[in-house]
């Protein structure tokens, strides 16, 4: 568990002496950085991604969760990860490989999105990525040029996703699936202080019974299961990426006391907060 920051990753890569990495305080690019080569993409871990990130799957597949939303990515897929996203790494194939680049807050990326490319879109993405890699080798670092090209790649991905959606109107997302997505985004944002069905029902202009029925039917999980999962993710991040004491984490997450938080954490994870921190 860790916060993923450009400065932190830069320190680690300097120690490991990776040859396929360019990284500084503004930009980081990992070319063919598979799971065995990057220590911040480990299965079963939870991370807070501080800077925005683009992941391009070049081989194999992996499963991940971003702010409670589950994704399955395969070769040819591109995922945009917005800043301050909580990411769970779940599973990756043995041949999983990827190109990753991270960027500072000067590049605007507002939401997580996935592009499943066709052959021509895939070639286009790789051409832009190769150009970015080549430019990133130049010294001194061309910050304005690099970040402008990153913005171009993001815009290209977003516009391609929009075009694909227009071409596939028959694959309409049901109203229940749209509600589930809105609900999960709201839970990720508000679970620190709001953990009642009534609050989320009110925010979504539904009755508690109707919200509960739709969420259970659509996801196979109850409203409270989603809320508890989000709280646990935030608790794990706070426990492992800050210097807060357990009782301070309990207070930050709006639990009445340390004992209540510890009991909740053990019920949901099978271990106490202290046991979790000790690995």
LUMKEVEX-868805 format. One record per atom (N, C-alpha, C): residue in three letters; x, y, z. Coordinates in steps of 0.2 Angstrom, whole numbers, plus 5000, padded with zeros to 4 digits. Example, Ala and Ser with C-alpha at 12.3 -4.5 7.8 and 13.67 -1.06 7.14 Angstrom:
<sites>
ALA506649725039
ALA506249785039
ALA506649845039
SER506449895035
SER506849955036
SER506450005039
</sites>
This chain:
<sites>
UNK500449945000
UNK500050005000
UNK500450065000
UNK500350114996
UNK500750174996
UNK500350224992
UNK500550294993
UNK500350344988
UNK500850334982
UNK500550344976
UNK500950344970
UNK501050424968
UNK501650444969
UNK501850514967
UNK502450504962
UNK502550554958
UNK503050564954
UNK503750564957
UNK503750604963
UNK504350604967
UNK504550544970
UNK504050504973
UNK504150444976
UNK504450384971
UNK504050384965
UNK504250334960
UNK504950354958
UNK505150414957
UNK505750434954
UNK506350414959
UNK506250414965
UNK506750394970
UNK506850314970
UNK506250284969
UNK506350204968
UNK506650184962
UNK506550214957
UNK506850194950
UNK507550214950
UNK507750264953
UNK508450284953
UNK508850234957
UNK508550204962
UNK508950154966
UNK508950084962
UNK508450074958
UNK508450014954
UNK508750014947
UNK508850074945
UNK509250094939
UNK508850064933
UNK508250074932
UNK507850054926
UNK508050094920
UNK508150054914
UNK508350084908
UNK507750114904
UNK507150084905
UNK506650104900
UNK506150154904
UNK506450194908
UNK506050244912
UNK506350314911
UNK505850364910
UNK506050434910
UNK505650464915
UNK505850494920
UNK505450524926
UNK505750584929
UNK505350634930
UNK505550694934
UNK504950724938
UNK505050784940
UNK504450804945
UNK503850824941
UNK503850824934
UNK503350844930
UNK503050784926
UNK503450734925
UNK503250684920
UNK503550624921
UNK503250564920
UNK503550504921
UNK503350454915
UNK503750414912
UNK503550374907
UNK503950304908
UNK503550254908
UNK503750184909
UNK503650144903
UNK504150134899
UNK504050094893
UNK504150024894
UNK503549984892
UNK503549914894
UNK503749894901
UNK503349924905
UNK503449914912
UNK502949864915
UNK503149804914
UNK502649744916
UNK502649744924
UNK502249694926
UNK502149694934
UNK502749674937
UNK503249634934
UNK503849614938
UNK504349674938
UNK504249724934
UNK504749774934
UNK504549844937
UNK503849844939
UNK503649904943
UNK503349884949
UNK503649914955
UNK503449894961
UNK502849934964
UNK502549974960
UNK501950004962
UNK501349984958
UNK501349924955
UNK500749894952
UNK500749814954
UNK500749804961
UNK500749744964
UNK500049714965
UNK499949654963
UNK499249624964
UNK499049624972
UNK498449644973
UNK498149634980
UNK498349704984
UNK498649754981
UNK498749814984
UNK498249864983
UNK498249914987
UNK497849974986
UNK498250034986
UNK498150084981
UNK498550144981
UNK498150204980
UNK498450254982
UNK498150324980
UNK498550354975
UNK498250364969
UNK498650394963
UNK498650464963
UNK499150504965
UNK499050574966
UNK499050614959
UNK499550594955
UNK499550624948
UNK499150584943
UNK498850614938
UNK498550584933
UNK498950534929
UNK498650484926
UNK499050424923
UNK498650404917
UNK499050374912
UNK498850344907
UNK499150274906
UNK498750224906
UNK499050154905
UNK498850124899
UNK499350094895
UNK499250064888
UNK499449994889
UNK498949954888
UNK499149874889
UNK499349854882
UNK500049834882
UNK500349804876
UNK500349734876
UNK500249694881
UNK500249624881
UNK499849604887
UNK499449544886
UNK499149514892
UNK498549554894
UNK498349544900
UNK497749574903
UNK497849584911
UNK497449634913
UNK497449644921
UNK496749664923
UNK496549654929
UNK495949674932
UNK496149724937
UNK495749784938
UNK495949834943
UNK495249864944
UNK495249904950
UNK494649944952
UNK494950014953
UNK494550064951
UNK494650134952
UNK494050164955
UNK494150184961
UNK493650214965
UNK492950174964
UNK493050114966
UNK492550064966
UNK492250034960
UNK492450064954
UNK492250044948
UNK492749984945
UNK492549924943
UNK492949874941
UNK493049874934
UNK493749864932
UNK493849864925
UNK494349804923
UNK494149774917
UNK494549724914
UNK494949744908
UNK495549744908
UNK495949774902
UNK496349724899
UNK496349724892
UNK496749674888
UNK497149714883
UNK497649684880
UNK498049714875
UNK497649754870
UNK497849814869
UNK497549864865
UNK497049904868
UNK497049904875
UNK496549944879
UNK497050004882
UNK496650064883
UNK496950114886
UNK496550144891
UNK496850154897
UNK496450184903
UNK496750244905
UNK496250294906
UNK496450364909
UNK496250354916
UNK496750374920
UNK496650374928
UNK496750444930
UNK496150474933
UNK496150544936
UNK496550544942
UNK496850604944
UNK497250614950
UNK496750604956
UNK497150574961
UNK496850564968
UNK496350504968
UNK496450464963
UNK496050404962
UNK496250344967
UNK495850314970
UNK496050254974
UNK496050194970
UNK496550154969
UNK496650104964
UNK496750034968
UNK496449984966
UNK496549914969
UNK496849874963
UNK497349844964
UNK497649804959
UNK497449734960
UNK497049694956
UNK496749634958
UNK497149574954
UNK497149574948
UNK497449514945
UNK497749534938
UNK498349504936
UNK498649514930
UNK498849444927
UNK498849444920
UNK499149384917
UNK499849374917
UNK500149324916
UNK500849314917
UNK501249354912
UNK500949364906
UNK501249404900
UNK501049474900
UNK500749494906
UNK500549564906
UNK501149614905
UNK501049664901
UNK501549714900
UNK501149784898
UNK501449834899
UNK501149904898
UNK501549954897
UNK501350014894
UNK501650074894
UNK501250124899
UNK501650154903
UNK501250204908
UNK501550274908
UNK501150324908
UNK501450384909
UNK501050424914
UNK501350464918
UNK501050504923
UNK501250574922
UNK500850614925
UNK500950694923
UNK500750734929
UNK501050794929
UNK500850834935
UNK500150874934
UNK499950904939
UNK499250934939
UNK499150984933
UNK499751004930
UNK499651054924
UNK499251024918
UNK499250954918
UNK498750924913
UNK498150904916
UNK497550924913
UNK496950914916
UNK496650844914
UNK496450804919
UNK496150744917
UNK495650734923
UNK494950734921
UNK494450744926
UNK494150674928
UNK494150624924
UNK493750564926
UNK494150504923
UNK494050444926
UNK494350384924
UNK493950364917
UNK494250344912
UNK493950314906
UNK494350264903
UNK494050214899
UNK494350164896
UNK494150164888
UNK494750154884
UNK494650144877
UNK494850074875
UNK494350044872
UNK494549974868
UNK494649994861
UNK495249994859
UNK495450014852
UNK495349964847
UNK495149984841
UNK495249944835
UNK495949944832
UNK496049914827
UNK496749904824
UNK497049974822
UNK496650014819
UNK496850084817
UNK496950134823
UNK496550124827
UNK496550164833
UNK497150144837
UNK497350084838
UNK497850054841
UNK498550084838
UNK498550084831
UNK499150104828
UNK499250184830
UNK498750214830
UNK498750284831
UNK499050304838
UNK498750264843
UNK499050274850
UNK499750254850
UNK499950204847
UNK500650184848
UNK501150234844
UNK500850264839
UNK501250314835
UNK501350374840
UNK500850394843
UNK500850454848
UNK501350434854
UNK501250374856
UNK501650354862
UNK502450354860
UNK502550324854
UNK503250324852
UNK503550394851
UNK503150444849
UNK503350514848
UNK503550544855
UNK503050524860
UNK503150554867
UNK503850524870
UNK503950454869
UNK504550424871
UNK505150454868
UNK505150474862
UNK505750494859
UNK505850564861
UNK505350614862
UNK505450674864
UNK505650674872
UNK505450634875
UNK505650624883
UNK506350614884
UNK506750594879
UNK507450574879
UNK507850644879
UNK507550694876
UNK507950754875
UNK508150784881
UNK508750814881
UNK508950854887
UNK509250924885
UNK509050974888
UNK508550974894
UNK507850954892
UNK507550944898
UNK506850914897
UNK506350974894
UNK506050954889
UNK505551004886
UNK504850994889
UNK504751024895
UNK504151024899
UNK503551044895
UNK503551104892
UNK502951124888
UNK502751074882
UNK503251054879
UNK503151014873
UNK502850944875
UNK503150914880
UNK502950854883
UNK502250854886
UNK502150904890
UNK501450904893
UNK500950924888
UNK501150964883
UNK500650974877
UNK500450914873
UNK500950864872
UNK500850804869
UNK500450754873
UNK500550754880
UNK500150714884
UNK499450734884
UNK499250804884
UNK498650834883
UNK498350804877
UNK498750814871
UNK498450784865
UNK498250714865
UNK498650674868
UNK498450604869
UNK497850594873
UNK497750624878
UNK497150624882
UNK496550644878
UNK496650704874
UNK496050724870
UNK495850674865
UNK496350644862
UNK496250594857
UNK495950534859
UNK496150514865
UNK495750454868
UNK495050464870
UNK494950524873
UNK494250544875
UNK493850554869
UNK494050584863
UNK493650594857
UNK493550524854
UNK494050484854
UNK493950414851
UNK493450374855
UNK493450384862
UNK492950344866
UNK492250374864
UNK492150444863
UNK491550474861
UNK491250444855
UNK491750444850
UNK491550424843
UNK491350344843
UNK491750304847
UNK491550234848
UNK490850234851
UNK490650274856
UNK490050264859
UNK489450284854
UNK489650334850
UNK489150354845
UNK489050304839
UNK489550264838
UNK489550204833
UNK489150144836
UNK489150144843
UNK488850084846
UNK488250104850
UNK487750144847
UNK487250164851
UNK486750104853
UNK486850044849
UNK486349994851
UNK486549954857
UNK487249974859
UNK487449944866
UNK487349994871
UNK486650014872
UNK486450064877
UNK486550034884
UNK486850084888
UNK486850064895
UNK486250074899
UNK485950024902
UNK485350034905
UNK485350084911
UNK484750114912
UNK484650164917
UNK484850134924
UNK484850074926
UNK485050044932
UNK485850044932
UNK486150034927
UNK486850034926
UNK487150104927
UNK486750154924
UNK486950224925
UNK486950244932
UNK486350224935
UNK486250234942
UNK486750204947
UNK486950144945
UNK487550114949
UNK488150154949
UNK488350174943
UNK488950214942
UNK488950274946
UNK488350314945
UNK488350374949
UNK488350364956
UNK488050314959
UNK488050294966
UNK488750274968
UNK489150244964
UNK489850224967
UNK490250284967
UNK490150334962
UNK490550394962
UNK490350434968
UNK489750434970
UNK489550474976
UNK489750444982
UNK489750374983
UNK490050344988
UNK490750354989
UNK491150354984
UNK491850364984
UNK492050434987
UNK491650474985
UNK491750544987
UNK491550564994
UNK490950534996
UNK490650555003
UNK490650505008
UNK490950445007
UNK490950395013
UNK491350405019
UNK491750455019
UNK492150475025
UNK491650495030
UNK491150535028
UNK490650565033
UNK489950535032
UNK489750505027
UNK489050485026
UNK489050415024
UNK488650375029
UNK488650305028
UNK487950275029
UNK487450315027
UNK486750285028
UNK486450285021
UNK485950235020
UNK485650225014
UNK485250285012
UNK484950315018
UNK484550375017
UNK484850435013
UNK485550445015
UNK485850505012
UNK485950495005
UNK486150435003
UNK486350424996
UNK485650424992
UNK485150394995
UNK484450394991
UNK484250464990
UNK484350514995
UNK484150584995
UNK484550614989
UNK485250604989
UNK485650634984
UNK485450614977
UNK485250554976
UNK485050524970
UNK484250534968
UNK483950564972
UNK483250584972
UNK482850514971
UNK482950474976
UNK482650404976
UNK482450394983
UNK481950344984
UNK481750324991
UNK482350274993
UNK482450264999
UNK482950215001
UNK482750144999
UNK482150124999
UNK481950054997
UNK482150044989
UNK481950104985
UNK482050094978
UNK482850094976
UNK483250134980
UNK483950134979
UNK484250064981
UNK484050034986
UNK484249974989
UNK484149914984
UNK483549924981
UNK483249864976
UNK483649874970
UNK483749934967
UNK484149934961
UNK484849914962
UNK485249944967
UNK485949924968
UNK486049854969
UNK485649824973
UNK485649744974
UNK485549704967
UNK485049724964
UNK484849694957
UNK485449704952
UNK485649764952
UNK486149774946
UNK486849754948
UNK487049754954
UNK487749744956
UNK487849674960
UNK487349644963
UNK487349594967
UNK487649604974
UNK487749674976
UNK487949694982
UNK487449744985
UNK487449744991
UNK486949794995
UNK487249864995
UNK486849914996
UNK487149984997
UNK487649985002
UNK487549955008
UNK487949955014
UNK488649915012
UNK488649865008
UNK489249835006
UNK489649875002
UNK489349914997
UNK489749964993
UNK490050014998
UNK489650045003
UNK489850095007
UNK490450065011
UNK490350005014
UNK490949985018
UNK491549965014
UNK491449945008
UNK492049935004
UNK492450005003
UNK492050055002
UNK492350115000
UNK492750145007
UNK492450135013
UNK492750155019
UNK493350115020
UNK493350055019
UNK493950015020
UNK494550035016
UNK494350045009
UNK494950075005
UNK495250135008
UNK494850185010
UNK495050245012
UNK495450235019
UNK495250185023
UNK495550175029
UNK496250145028
UNK496350095023
UNK496950065021
UNK497450125019
UNK497150165014
UNK497650215012
UNK497850265018
UNK497450285022
UNK497650325028
UNK498150285032
UNK498050225034
UNK498450185038
UNK499150175035
UNK499250165029
UNK499850155026
UNK500250205022
UNK499850265022
UNK500250315018
UNK500250385022
UNK500050385028
UNK500150445032
UNK500450425039
UNK500550475043
UNK500850455050
UNK500250465055
UNK499650455053
UNK499150465057
UNK499150395062
UNK498950405068
UNK498850355073
UNK498150325071
UNK498050255073
UNK497450225072
UNK496850265074
UNK496850295080
UNK496350335083
UNK496250395079
UNK496750425076
UNK496650485071
UNK496350465065
UNK496450405062
UNK496150375056
UNK495450365058
UNK495250345064
UNK494550335066
UNK494150395066
UNK494550445068
UNK494250515069
UNK494150545062
UNK494650535057
UNK494650565051
UNK494050535047
UNK493850465048
UNK493350435045
UNK492650435048
UNK492650485053
UNK492050495057
UNK491750435061
UNK492150395064
UNK491950345068
UNK491950375075
UNK491450345079
UNK491350375086
UNK491950375091
UNK492350315090
UNK492950305094
UNK493350255090
UNK493950245093
UNK494450195090
UNK494250125090
UNK493850105096
UNK493650035096
UNK493150015091
UNK492750065090
UNK492150055084
UNK492550045078
UNK493050085076
UNK493350085070
UNK493750015069
UNK494049995075
UNK494449935074
UNK494049875074
UNK493449875077
UNK492949815076
UNK492749815069
UNK492549875066
UNK492349875059
UNK492849855054
UNK493449875055
UNK494049855051
UNK494149775051
UNK494149755057
UNK494249675058
UNK493649635055
UNK493049665055
UNK492449625053
UNK492549625045
UNK492749685042
UNK492749685035
UNK493449655032
UNK493949655035
UNK494549625032
UNK494849565036
UNK494649545041
UNK494849485045
UNK495449505049
UNK495649565050
UNK496249585054
UNK496149655057
UNK496549665062
UNK496449735065
UNK496849785061
UNK496749845062
UNK497149895059
UNK497949885060
UNK498049875066
UNK498849865068
UNK499049805064
UNK498749745064
UNK498949685060
UNK499049705053
UNK498549745050
UNK498649765043
UNK499249805042
UNK499349855046
UNK499949895045
UNK500649855046
UNK500649805049
UNK501249765050
UNK501349715045
UNK500849715040
UNK500949665034
UNK500749595035
</sites>
